[in-house]
Amino acid sequence: MRIAIDTLGADLGAERIARGAIQALDQSKELSILLIGDESVLKPTITPEVADRVSIVHTKEKIETTDKPVMAIRRKKQASMVLGYQLLKDGKADALVSCGNTGALLAGGLFLSGRIKGIERPALTPVIPTMNGPKIMLDAGANVDCKAKFLLQFAQMGKIYSERVFQKTGAKVGLLNIGAEPGKGSQLYNETYELLDESMDDFIGNVEARDVLEGNYDVLVADGFAGNILLKSVEGTASTLFGLLKTEFTASFASKLAALIMRKPLRGIKDRFDYHEVGGAPLLGIQHPVIKAHGSSDETAMMNAALFAERFIKAGVIQAIKELNNEEE
């Protein structure tokens, strides 16, 4: 199984991304890695032990965070992300993992990979850490303006993903909204509620933002605007909370002693909210497996992203989405 790694879009540099991807080879004997980036930087990261399982696709061109996504995808033909998509189309890679420009990755999904027949819009699908374990949410920013039928398709794709990757039999679908009762929210959300209620046996109704971290759902559906705000609010809250705890636990000798006693459970809580452990967010609704990793991914995060890509492929999510739409036709 060949995983293409776009090494040029990461905040921490190509070398650390490459080292993390190569670490995944120790965890899975089925994997091989295609590193896309500057050969002079990447070649020293390849040890003799893994040399037969790592290849380099050389390029120095990358899509910058300041680039306009669609224009960059169309004009920067040798950009690492564009080459990654080309490897997918040519059958030389089974999945693409990138930390790069999210807008460009989404544009590439539409113009270079292509939508699955019957899917109106692809959706970015991150994991939300909750009291009841990891849950998934879509869309997290790919589609700011949505129609009710888009959100219905998000729910259908999310359910397939949850059941196949996270083994959630009869995955429960919730709709992010400003109130739990039917009839809450905008016209879009009222229309979506009716569609989900009519179409999905496992629809549990509206989920308020304050209840999201309880995790009494498996799939949370939202338009990209609300979903992105929720995701960044959760990330920011977790970061602030752990920053405050660090400040308090280092304020005095007594608090440092308490921190030593609480170190293990606190570490466990932190790990549940750490994006490094998640792996990445798949772009559902396109023809190929594409995983968006966090922009500031380090070695651990990239190792987990590569392993997650393997898991995603084995779960057969994309084929199941294609079959869903064939059945509907």
C-alpha positions as CSV (number, residue, x, y, z in Angstrom):
1,M,0.0,0.0,0.0
2,R,1.5,3.3,-1.2
3,I,0.9,6.5,0.7
4,A,2.0,9.8,-0.9
5,I,3.2,12.4,1.5
6,D,3.2,16.1,0.5
7,T,6.2,17.3,2.6
8,L,6.2,20.9,1.4
9,G,3.1,22.3,3.1
10,A,4.0,21.8,6.8
11,D,4.8,24.5,9.3
12,L,7.6,22.5,10.8
13,G,9.4,21.7,7.6
14,A,9.7,18.8,5.2
15,E,12.4,16.9,7.1
16,R,10.2,16.4,10.2
17,I,7.3,15.3,8.0
18,A,9.4,12.8,6.2
19,R,10.8,11.4,9.4
20,G,7.3,11.0,10.8
21,A,6.0,9.2,7.7
22,I,9.0,6.9,7.7
23,Q,8.3,6.0,11.3
24,A,4.9,4.6,10.2
25,L,6.9,1.9,8.4
26,D,7.9,0.4,11.7
27,Q,4.2,0.0,12.6
28,S,3.0,-1.5,9.4
29,K,4.8,-3.9,7.1
30,E,2.3,-3.4,4.3
31,L,3.1,0.3,3.8
32,S,5.5,2.1,1.4
33,I,6.0,5.8,1.3
34,L,6.2,8.3,-1.6
35,L,7.8,11.5,-0.3
36,I,7.0,14.5,-2.5
37,G,9.4,17.4,-2.1
38,D,13.0,18.5,-2.3
39,E,15.2,15.5,-2.8
40,S,18.3,17.2,-1.2
41,V,16.2,17.6,2.1
42,L,14.4,14.2,1.9
43,K,17.2,11.8,0.9
44,P,19.1,12.1,4.2
45,T,16.0,11.0,6.2
46,I,15.9,7.6,4.5
47,T,17.8,5.0,6.4
48,P,19.2,1.8,4.8
49,E,16.6,-0.3,6.7
50,V,13.7,1.3,4.9
51,A,15.3,2.4,1.6
52,D,13.4,-0.3,-0.4
53,R,10.0,1.1,0.9
54,V,10.6,4.8,0.4
55,S,10.7,6.7,-2.8
56,I,11.1,10.4,-3.6
57,V,9.2,12.5,-6.1
58,H,11.4,15.6,-6.5
59,T,10.0,19.1,-6.6
60,K,10.7,22.4,-4.9
61,E,7.5,24.0,-5.9
62,K,4.7,24.3,-3.3
63,I,1.4,26.0,-2.8
64,E,1.7,28.8,-0.3
65,T,-0.8,29.6,2.4
66,T,-1.2,33.0,0.6
67,D,-2.0,31.5,-2.8
68,K,-5.5,31.5,-4.2
69,P,-6.5,27.8,-4.0
70,V,-8.1,27.3,-7.5
71,M,-5.5,29.4,-9.3
72,A,-2.7,27.6,-7.5
73,I,-4.0,24.2,-8.4
74,R,-4.4,25.1,-12.1
75,R,-1.1,27.0,-12.5
76,K,1.4,25.3,-10.2
77,K,1.6,22.0,-12.1
78,Q,4.8,21.0,-10.3
79,A,3.6,21.8,-6.8
80,S,3.9,19.0,-4.3
81,M,0.2,18.8,-3.7
82,V,-0.6,18.7,-7.4
83,L,1.9,16.0,-8.0
84,G,0.3,14.1,-5.1
85,Y,-3.0,14.2,-6.8
86,Q,-1.4,13.1,-10.1
87,L,0.1,10.1,-8.4
88,L,-3.4,9.1,-7.2
89,K,-4.9,9.5,-10.7
90,D,-2.1,7.5,-12.3
91,G,-2.6,4.7,-9.8
92,K,0.9,5.1,-8.4
93,A,-0.3,6.0,-4.9
94,D,-3.3,4.7,-2.9
95,A,-3.7,7.8,-0.7
96,L,-2.4,11.3,-0.3
97,V,-1.6,13.0,3.0
98,S,-1.0,16.7,3.1
99,C,-0.5,19.4,5.8
100,G,-0.7,22.1,3.2
101,N,-3.2,24.8,2.2
102,T,-6.6,23.4,3.0
103,G,-8.4,25.4,0.3
104,A,-6.0,24.2,-2.3
105,L,-6.4,20.6,-1.1
106,L,-10.2,20.9,-1.5
107,A,-9.8,22.5,-4.9
108,G,-7.6,19.6,-5.9
109,G,-10.2,17.2,-4.7
110,L,-12.8,18.8,-7.0
111,F,-10.6,19.5,-10.1
112,L,-8.0,16.8,-10.0
113,S,-9.6,13.8,-8.2
114,G,-13.2,14.6,-9.0
115,R,-16.5,14.1,-7.1
116,I,-18.1,10.8,-6.7
117,K,-21.1,10.5,-8.9
118,G,-24.2,11.7,-7.0
119,I,-22.3,13.7,-4.4
120,E,-22.9,17.4,-4.7
121,R,-20.1,18.6,-2.5
122,P,-17.1,16.9,-0.7
123,A,-16.8,17.4,3.0
124,L,-13.9,17.7,5.4
125,T,-14.4,15.3,8.2
126,P,-12.3,15.7,11.4
127,V,-12.5,13.8,14.6
128,I,-14.1,15.5,17.7
129,P,-12.8,14.2,21.1
130,T,-15.7,13.7,23.5
131,M,-16.5,12.1,26.8
132,N,-17.7,9.1,24.9
133,G,-14.7,8.7,22.7
134,P,-13.8,10.1,19.3
135,K,-16.7,11.2,17.1
136,I,-16.7,12.7,13.6
137,M,-18.1,15.9,12.3
138,L,-18.7,17.1,8.8
139,D,-18.4,19.6,7.2
140,A,-15.5,21.4,8.9
141,G,-15.0,24.2,6.3
142,A,-15.1,22.9,2.8
143,N,-18.6,24.3,2.1
144,V,-19.6,27.6,3.7
145,D,-22.8,27.9,1.8
146,C,-24.9,24.8,1.8
147,K,-28.3,23.4,0.8
148,A,-30.2,20.8,2.8
149,K,-29.5,18.0,0.3
150,F,-25.8,18.7,0.8
151,L,-26.1,18.1,4.6
152,L,-28.1,15.0,4.0
153,Q,-25.3,13.6,1.8
154,F,-22.8,14.6,4.5
155,A,-24.8,12.6,7.0
156,Q,-24.9,9.6,4.7
157,M,-21.1,9.7,4.0
158,G,-20.3,10.3,7.6
159,K,-22.4,7.3,8.7
160,I,-20.5,5.1,6.3
161,Y,-17.2,6.5,7.5
162,S,-18.1,6.1,11.2
163,E,-19.3,2.5,10.8
164,R,-16.4,1.3,8.7
165,V,-13.5,3.1,10.3
166,F,-14.6,3.4,13.9
167,Q,-16.8,0.2,13.9
168,K,-19.9,2.2,15.1
169,T,-22.8,-0.2,14.2
170,G,-25.9,1.8,13.5
171,A,-24.0,5.1,13.8
172,K,-26.2,7.8,15.3
173,V,-26.4,11.1,13.4
174,G,-27.0,14.4,15.0
175,L,-27.5,17.9,13.5
176,L,-25.6,20.8,15.1
177,N,-28.1,23.5,15.9
178,I,-28.9,26.3,18.3
179,G,-31.6,24.3,20.2
180,A,-32.4,20.7,20.7
181,E,-36.1,20.9,19.7
182,P,-37.4,20.4,16.2
183,G,-38.0,23.8,14.4
184,K,-34.9,25.5,15.8
185,G,-32.4,27.3,13.7
186,S,-32.4,28.8,10.2
187,Q,-34.5,27.7,7.2
188,L,-31.5,25.6,6.1
189,Y,-31.4,23.7,9.3
190,N,-35.2,23.2,9.5
191,E,-35.2,21.8,5.9
192,T,-32.2,19.6,6.8
193,Y,-33.9,18.3,10.0
194,E,-36.9,17.2,7.9
195,L,-34.7,15.5,5.3
196,L,-32.7,13.6,7.9
197,D,-35.8,12.6,9.9
198,E,-37.4,11.2,6.8
199,S,-34.3,9.5,5.3
200,M,-32.3,8.2,8.2
201,D,-33.4,5.7,10.8
202,D,-30.5,6.6,13.1
203,F,-31.1,10.3,13.1
204,I,-31.3,11.5,16.8
205,G,-32.2,15.1,16.2
206,N,-30.5,18.4,17.0
207,V,-27.4,18.7,19.1
208,E,-26.6,22.0,20.8
209,A,-23.0,23.2,20.9
210,R,-22.8,22.9,24.7
211,D,-23.6,19.1,24.3
212,V,-21.1,18.4,21.6
213,L,-18.3,17.2,24.0
214,E,-20.7,14.8,25.7
215,G,-20.6,12.8,22.5
216,N,-24.1,11.2,22.5
217,Y,-23.9,10.8,18.8
218,D,-21.5,9.3,16.3
219,V,-21.8,11.7,13.4
220,L,-22.4,15.4,13.8
221,V,-23.6,17.2,10.7
222,A,-23.2,21.0,10.0
223,D,-22.6,23.4,7.2
224,G,-18.9,24.3,6.7
225,F,-19.3,27.7,8.3
226,A,-20.7,26.5,11.6
227,G,-18.6,23.3,11.6
228,N,-15.4,25.2,11.2
229,I,-16.3,27.6,14.0
230,L,-17.1,24.6,16.3
231,L,-13.9,22.8,15.5
232,K,-11.7,25.8,16.1
233,S,-13.6,26.6,19.3
234,V,-13.0,23.1,20.6
235,E,-9.3,23.3,19.7
236,G,-8.9,26.8,21.2
237,T,-10.7,25.8,24.4
238,A,-8.6,22.8,24.9
239,S,-5.4,24.7,24.3
240,T,-6.4,27.5,26.7
241,L,-7.5,25.0,29.4
242,F,-4.3,23.1,29.4
243,G,-2.3,26.4,29.4
244,L,-4.2,27.5,32.5
245,L,-3.6,24.2,34.2
246,K,0.1,24.4,33.4
247,T,0.2,27.9,34.9
248,E,-1.6,26.9,38.1
249,F,0.3,23.7,38.6
250,T,3.7,25.5,38.4
251,A,2.7,28.5,40.6
252,S,4.0,27.1,43.9
253,F,5.8,24.1,45.5
254,A,2.5,22.6,46.6
255,S,0.9,22.9,43.2
256,K,4.0,21.3,41.6
257,L,3.7,18.4,44.0
258,A,0.0,18.1,43.1
259,A,0.9,18.2,39.5
260,L,3.4,15.3,40.0
261,I,0.6,13.2,41.6
262,M,-1.9,14.1,38.9
263,R,0.6,13.8,36.0
264,K,-0.7,10.5,34.6
265,P,-4.4,11.3,34.5
266,L,-3.7,14.8,33.2
267,R,-1.6,13.3,30.4
268,G,-4.4,10.9,29.6
269,I,-6.9,13.8,29.3
270,K,-4.4,15.9,27.2
271,D,-3.9,12.9,24.8
272,R,-7.6,12.7,24.2
273,F,-7.6,16.3,22.9
274,D,-4.3,16.1,21.0
275,Y,-4.5,16.4,17.2
276,H,-1.1,14.7,17.0
277,E,-2.8,11.4,18.0
278,V,-5.8,11.7,15.6
279,G,-4.1,11.1,12.2
280,G,-6.1,13.5,10.0
281,A,-9.4,14.4,8.4
282,P,-10.4,12.7,5.2
283,L,-12.0,14.6,2.4
284,L,-15.2,12.6,1.8
285,G,-17.0,12.6,-1.5
286,I,-14.1,12.5,-4.0
287,Q,-12.7,9.7,-6.0
288,H,-9.5,9.1,-4.1
289,P,-8.4,8.8,-0.4
290,V,-7.1,12.3,0.6
291,I,-6.2,13.0,4.2
292,K,-5.8,16.6,5.6
293,A,-3.2,16.6,8.4
294,H,-2.8,19.5,10.8
295,G,-0.6,22.3,9.4
296,S,1.7,22.1,12.5
297,S,2.1,18.4,12.4
298,D,5.2,16.9,13.9
299,E,6.8,13.5,13.5
300,T,4.2,11.8,15.7
301,A,1.3,13.4,13.9
302,M,2.6,12.5,10.5
303,M,3.2,8.9,11.5
304,N,-0.4,8.7,12.7
305,A,-1.6,10.3,9.6
306,A,0.1,7.8,7.4
307,L,-1.2,4.9,9.5
308,F,-4.7,6.4,9.4
309,A,-4.5,6.6,5.6
310,E,-3.8,2.9,5.5
311,R,-6.7,2.2,7.9
312,F,-9.0,4.4,5.8
313,I,-8.1,2.5,2.6
314,K,-8.7,-0.9,4.2
315,A,-12.1,0.2,5.4
316,G,-13.3,0.7,1.9
317,V,-15.1,4.0,2.6
318,I,-14.9,5.4,-0.9
319,Q,-16.3,2.3,-2.5
320,A,-19.1,2.2,0.0
321,I,-20.0,5.8,-0.8
322,K,-20.0,5.0,-4.5
323,E,-22.3,2.0,-3.9
324,L,-24.7,4.1,-1.8
325,N,-25.3,6.4,-4.7
326,N,-25.6,3.5,-7.2
327,E,-28.3,2.0,-5.0
328,E,-30.2,5.4,-4.9
329,E,-30.2,5.6,-8.7
